[in-house]
Amino acid sequence: MDVDSNRRIDWTETRTNNYTEDGNKEYDTYDERNQGRKGRINLRNTSAVTMFCGGNIGYAEALTTAKENINLQNLDIINNMNIRRSMTGGLIFEIHGQDQKYKADKLAEELKQVFRDKEVHINRPTPKTEFIISGLDDSITEQDVEEALVRLSGWDSESGKMGRIKKARDGMGSIWIQCPSTTAVRICTGNKIRIGWTWASTEILRKRPLKCFKCLANGHVRMNCDSKVDRRGSCFNCGEMGHKIGDCRNRSYCPACYENGLSYTHRTGSNTCKLGTMKCGI
């Protein structure tokens, strides 16, 4: 496992049904595995608070209100906070230095108090890591996996997600896990964990690319999409309406690549999709 504590990270074909609730695959196919699926755990050296404005209030007004009601000097973050724009148009307050998590929590609390009666959403995002636990024998259940994670890391089901156990090509079970990166470090260090009678393997997955849920292409988000086509509500696997990817029995088909004369026998936005490197105005 490669833990990169200095790298800055941003605030994020087969006919089987190995998919998560948001339409992404719980784990990659054999072909994609050979394209370098192994990822790394990126631990932040900053803590963040996010602000998203809705209704009739703009960011200039929201920031002015925050400055009038919150004293950064009292929070001891006047010299170690940066503001930047998120990919979805919101604001990110990045706090670094000593006691950064505590200070970010305090800032989030005060911002929530200031905007309690307004359509301004304040959150404390946590970097997440996805990984696969494989080599599970037939007797192991999702509950057995969860109990092992609790024992190893203090796993919290509210901050983590767990898929269903699937049969891999070798006949053993595999399960997709997503949890805070700090928790993943405790689980994945050593690449092996004991579950029942089995020494199961852990493998960290690559960070997912940006994906637009309007045109379904990679490389941008819906807010920045200039595509004339709206594919919201269509199946991520076959492109048809009326069902979700978890229930799809059709062959993978990318309508966007088909319309552009490209190879289309893949899922839209997958690693083999060419639209990730193209302009989204399709």
SETORZA-564917 format. One record per atom (N, C-alpha, C, O): z, x, y. Coordinates in steps of 0.05 Angstrom, whole numbers, plus 5000, padded with zeros to 4 digits. Layout:
<sites>
ZXY
...
</sites>
This chain:
<sites>
500050174976
500050005000
500050175025
501550375026
498350105044
498150265069
499350095091
498349885098
501550195102
502850055124
502250195150
503050425153
500850065168
499950185193
501650055215
501149825223
503650205225
505450095245
504550135273
505750035292
502350295277
501450355304
499050195313
498450165336
497550085293
495149945300
495749675312
497349525302
494349615334
494749355348
492949155334
490649195329
494148925329
492648705316
492748455334
494748425348
490748295333
490648055350
491947815337
491847775313
493247635358
494547375353
492347155353
493046925350
493646995268
490847045252
490347075241
487847085239
458646804902
459346534900
459846424871
458746464850
462146254882
463146144857
463445854860
463445744882
463745714838
464045424839
466945334831
467445104825
468745524831
471545454826
472845354851
471645364872
475345264849
476745144871
479045304881
481245194885
478745564884
480945734892
481045744923
480445954935
481845524935
481845504964
484545424974
486045284961
485145514999
487545435013
486945175028
484745075028
489045055040
488744805054
486844805077
485644605084
486445045090
484745065113
481845125105
480145165123
481245125079
478545165070
477845445063
475645505054
479645635066
479145905058
479945945029
481645805019
478646135017
479146184988
481846314985
482646485000
483346224964
485846344958
485546634950
487346794956
483446694936
482846974930
479847004926
478546814920
478847254929
476047304930
474847294902
476247314882
472147264901
470747274876
470447564867
471147754882
469547604843
469247874833
467348044850
467948274855
465147924859
463148074875
464348154902
463948384911
465947974914
467148044940
469348254937
469848414955
470548254913
472648454908
471348734909
472648924918
468948754899
467649014899
466649104926
465949334930
466748914946
465948984973
468349064989
468249065014
470549134976
472849244991
474749035000
475349005024
475848874981
477548654989
480348764996
481848625010
481049004987
483749104992
484349115022
482749225037
486749015029
487549025057
489949195061
490749345043
491149165084
493549325090
495449145106
494548945118
497949205106
499849065122
500149195149
500749435151
499549045170
499749145197
502349045210
502548805215
504149225214
506749145227
506549185257
505749395266
507148975272
506948995301
509149175312
511349195302
508449305334
510449445350
511049295375
512249395394
510249035376
510848855398
511648585387
510948525364
513048425403
513548145397
512147975418
511748065440
511447735411
509747575429
510847295432
512147185415
510147185455
510546905461
507946795471
506546925487
507046565461
504446445469
504946195486
506846045482
503046155504
503045915521
500345775520
498245905525
500245525514
497845365515
498245115532
500144965528
496545085552
496744865571
494944635564
492644685556
495944395566
494344155561
494643965584
496044015604
493343735582
493543535603
492243635629
490143755629
493643575651
492643645678
493743895689
493143965712
495344045674
496544285685
494844535676
494144555653
494244705696
492744945690
494545185687
496945165691
493345405679
494945645674
496045765699
498245875699
494545755721
495545855747
498045705755
500045825763
497945445753
500345275760
502645335742
504945355750
502045355715
504145405696
505545675701
507945695700
503945885706
505146145711
506746145737
508846275738
505746015757
507245995782
509945865778
512045955788
509945645763
512445495756
514345675741
516745685746
513245825721
514946005705
516246225722
518546285719
514646335740
515646545758
517946445776
519746595782
517646195785
519646085803
522246015789
524346005801
522145985762
524545885748
525746095728
527946055719
524346315723
525246505704
525346785717
523446875729
527646915714
527947185725
527747385702
529547415686
525447535702
525047725681
527047955682
527648085661
528048005706
530148215708
532548145692
533748325679
533347895693
535747805678
535247825648
537147865632
532747795639
532047815611
531548105602
531148165579
531648285622
531148575616
528448625604
528148795587
526348485614
523648535604
521748575628
519348555624
522748625651
521048645675
519148885672
516948875683
519949095658
518249335656
516949365629
515449565625
517349185611
516149215585
514848965574
515148895551
513448825591
511948585583
509148585595
508748645618
507148525578
504448495587
503448215581
504448085563
501548125597
500247865593
497347905587
495948055601
496347765566
493447775561
492547505551
494147325544
489947465551
488747205543
488247205513
487347405502
488846985500
488346965471
485446875467
484046785486
484446905442
481746825436
481246525439
478946445443
483346365438
483146075441
483645985470
483845745475
483946175488
484246095516
487046085527
487446055551
489046115510
491846105518
492646375529
491046565532
495246405535
496346655545
498346765525
499746615511
498347025523
500147165505
501947355522
500847525536
504547325519
506447505532
507347695511
508847625493
506547945513
507248155494
509648315504
509548425527
511648335488
514148475496
514548705477
514448675452
514948945488
515449175471
518049315479
519349235499
518749505463
521249655469
523649555453
523249405434
525949645460
528349585446
529049285447
528749165468
530049185425
530848895423
528548705430
529048495442
526148785424
523748625432
523848345420
523148145434
524648315395
524748045382
526747865396
526247635401
529147975401
531247815415
530247735443
530647505450
529047915457
528047855484
525847645484
525647475501
524047675464
521847475462
522947195455
522046995466
525047185438
526346935432
527546805457
527246565462
528846975474
530146875498
528046775518
528446565531
525846925521
523746835539
522546575530
522046395546
522046545504
520946295493
522846065498
521945845505
525446105495
527345895500
527245805529
527345565535
527145995547
527145925576
524545785584
524545595600
522245875573
519745745579
519645465568
518745285582
520745415544
520845145533
522644965551
521944735554
524745075561
526444915579
525044845605
525344615614
523645035616
522144985641
520044775638
519644605655
518644785615
516344605611
516944375592
515144265579
519544305589
520244095570
519043825575
518643675556
518343765600
517143505607
514243525613
513043335624
512943755607
510143795613
508543865588
509743945567
505943835589
504243895566
503644185565
501244275566
505644345562
505444635559
506844715533
509244665530
505344825515
506444895488
507145185487
505445365491
509645245480
510645515478
511245575448
512645415435
510345795438
510745865410
511446165408
510946325425
512746225385
513346505378
511846575352
512946545330
509346665355
507746725331
508846965315
509947145327
508446955290
509247175272
506847275256
505447115244
506247535257
503947635241
504347575212
506447605200
502147485199
502247405171
500547595154
498647715164
501247615129
499747775110
499147605085
500947455077
496747625074
496047485050
495747675027
494747905031
496647595004
496347774981
496247604955
496847364956
495447724934
495147604908
497147714889
497547964887
498447544874
500147634851
498547564826
497947324821
497947754810
496347714786
497747824761
499747964762
496647744738
497747824712
500047654703
501747744688
500047394711
502147204704
501547094676
499347004670
503547084659
503146964632
503246664634
503846544654
502546534611
502146244611
504746084617
504545854625
507046204612
509546054616
510546054645
512345904651
509346224662
510346244689
509346014706
506945954706
511145894721
510445674739
510645774768
511645984774
509745594787
510045654815
512945694823
513645854840
514645534811
517545554816
518645834808
520345944822
517645934785
518546194776
517646414796
519246594802
515246384807
514246574827
515946564852
516746764863
516546314861
518146284885
520946404882
521946534900
522146364859
524746474854
524746774854
526646904864
522546894844
522347184844
522047294873
523147494880
520447144889
520147224917
522747204933
523247374950
524246994927
526846964941
528647194933
530047304950
528647274908
530347494899
529547754912
531247924919
526947804915
525948054926
526148074956
526648294967
525747854970
525247874999
526747665015
526547665040
528147475002
529347265018
527147065027
527346955049
525147025011
522846855017
523746585028
525646455018
522446495049
522946245062
520446075061
518346145072
520545845047
518245675043
517245555069
514845475070
518845545090
517945435115
516145635130
514445545146
516545885126
514946085140
512746205122
511046365132
512746135097
510646235079
509146015065
510045785065
506846075053
505245885038
504646005011
504446245007
504345824992
503845904964
501745714952
501845474955
499745834939
497645674927
498545584899
500845584892
496545504883
497045424855
496245654837
494545814844
497545674814
496845874795
494145814783
493645594773
492246004784
489545974773
489146184751
490346394751
487446104732
486746294711
484646494721
482546414732
485146744718
483246954725
481347004702
481646884681
479447184706
477547244685
478747364661
477647344639
481047504664
482247634641
484147444626
485447524607
484147184634
485846984621
488646964631
490146794623
489447144649
492147144660
492146984686
489946934698
494446904695
494646744719
494746914745
495847134745
493746794766
493846924793
494646714813
494046474809
496046794834
496846604855
496646734882
497246974886
495746574902
495446664930
498046614945
499246404943
498846814961
501246804977
500546875006
499047065011
501746735025
501646815053
504546805064
505946605060
505347015078
508047025089
508147215112
506247365116
510347215127
510647415149
510247695138
511147765116
509047865154
508448145145
510948295138
510848455119
513148255152
515648395145
516648315117
517748475103
516148065109
516847975083
514948095062
515848175040
512448105069
510448215050
510948505043
510448595021
512048655063
512648935058
514748955035
514449125018
516748785036
518848795016
517848714988
518748814968
515848534988
514848434962
512848634950
512848684926
511048734967
508748894957
509249184954
507549324943
511449294964
512049574961
512349634931
513949514917
510749814921
510749884893
508549754877
507849834855
507349534889
505049394877
505649254850
503849154838
508249244842
508949104818
511548954823
513349054836
511748704812
514248554813
514748424786
512948354772
517248404780
518048284754
518347984757
519947884773
516747834741
516947534741
517247464711
515247484696
519547364703
519947304675
519847554658
521147754664
518147544637
517747784620
515447964630
514948164618
514247884652
511748014661
512248194685
513648124703
510948424684
510748594708
508048514721
505948594713
508248344742
505848244756
504948444777
506548584788
502348444783
501248624803
500948474830
500448234830
501248614852
500748504879
498448654891
498248894889
496748504905
494548624919
494148494946
493748254948
494348654967
494148544995
491148495001
489448654994
490648265013
487948185020
487248275048
489048295066
484748315053
483848385080
484348155100
484447925092
484748225125
485148025145
482547865148
480347975149
482847605150
480547425152
479147465179
480547515200
476447455180
475047475206
475447215222
476247005211
474847235248
474946995265
472946795254
470746865245
473646535254
471846335243
471846095262
473945995270
469445995268
469145765284
469045515267
467445495248
470845325272
470945075256
469144855267
469344625259
467444935286
465344745296
462744805282
461544625270
461745055284
459145125271
459645255244
457745295229
462145335239
462945465214
462145755211
462445875189
460945875231
460246155230
462646335236
464646245247
462346595229
464446785235
464046915262
461846895274
466047055272
465747215296
466547095322
466647235342
467246845322
468146715347
469746465340
469946395316
470946335360
472546095355
471145855369
469345895385
472145625363
470845375373
470645365403
468645265414
472645465417
472645465446
470345615458
469345535479
469445825445
467245995455
464545935441
462646085444
464445725426
462045655411
459945525428
460545325441
457445625428
455345495443
453245385425
450945325433
453945345399
452145225380
451544935387
453344795396
449044845383
448344575387
449044395363
448944145365
449844515342
450444375317
453444355314
454944545317
454344115307
457244065302
457544005272
456743785263
458844185257
459244155229
462144085222
462944105199
463643995242
466343915236
466443685217
465043495219
468243705197
468543495177
466843545152
467143395132
465043745153
463443795129
464843985110
466744125118
464043975085
465344145064
464644435069
462344505075
466644615068
466144895073
464545025051
463445245056
464344895028
462845025006
459944935005
458145105003
459344675007
456644585004
455444475030
453044425031
457044435051
456044335076
455744035078
454943935099
456343885056
456143595057
458643465068
460743575068
458343215078
460543065088
461742895065
460542855045
464242805070
465342605051
467342725032
468742575017
467642985031
469643105013
470543375024
469243485041
472743475014
473743735022
473043945001
472243884979
473444195009
472544414992
474144424966
473144504945
476644334966
478244334942
477244144921
477944174897
475743944929
474643744910
471643784905
470443624890
470443994916
467644034914
466844144887
468044334876
464744024875
463544114850
460644204854
459244264834
459744214878
457044294884
456744594886
458744744888
454244684884
453744974888
454145044917
453844884935
454945294922
455345394949
452645384964
450545464954
452745284989
450345255005
451045275034
452945145044
449645455049
450145495077
447945375093
445745485095
448445135106
446345005121
445445165145
443145155153
447245315157
446545475181
444545695174
442545735188
445045845152
443146045144
440445925135
438346045140
440645695121
438145565113
436345495137
433945535136
437645385158
436145315182
434945555196
433045525212
436145785192
435146025205
433346205187
432746435193
432646095164
430846235145
432146465131
430746655122
434846465128
436246675115
437146585087
436946355080
438046775071
439146705045
441446515048
443246565065
441546295033
443446085039
445146005014
446645815015
445046164993
446546094969
449346204970
450246354952
450746144991
453546234995
454946035013
453745865024
457546065014
459145895032
458845985061
458846225066
458645795079
458445855108
460846015117
463145925113
460346235130
462446405140
463746595120
465646735127
462646605096
463746785076
462847075082
461347115101
463747265066
463147545071
460147605069
459147795081
458647435054
455747485051
454147325071
451647355071
455447175089
454047015109
453047195131
454647345143
450447175138
449347345159
450047255187
449647405206
451047015190
451446905216
453847035231
454146995255
455447175216
457747315229
456847515249
458447585267
454447635246
453447835264
451347725283
450147885298
450847465283
448847345300
450147195323
452547135322
448547135343
449546965364
450046685353
448646595335
452046555364
452846295352
451146065363
451545835354
449346115381
447645895392
445445825373
443145875378
446145695351
444245635330
443945335327
442345235311
</sites>
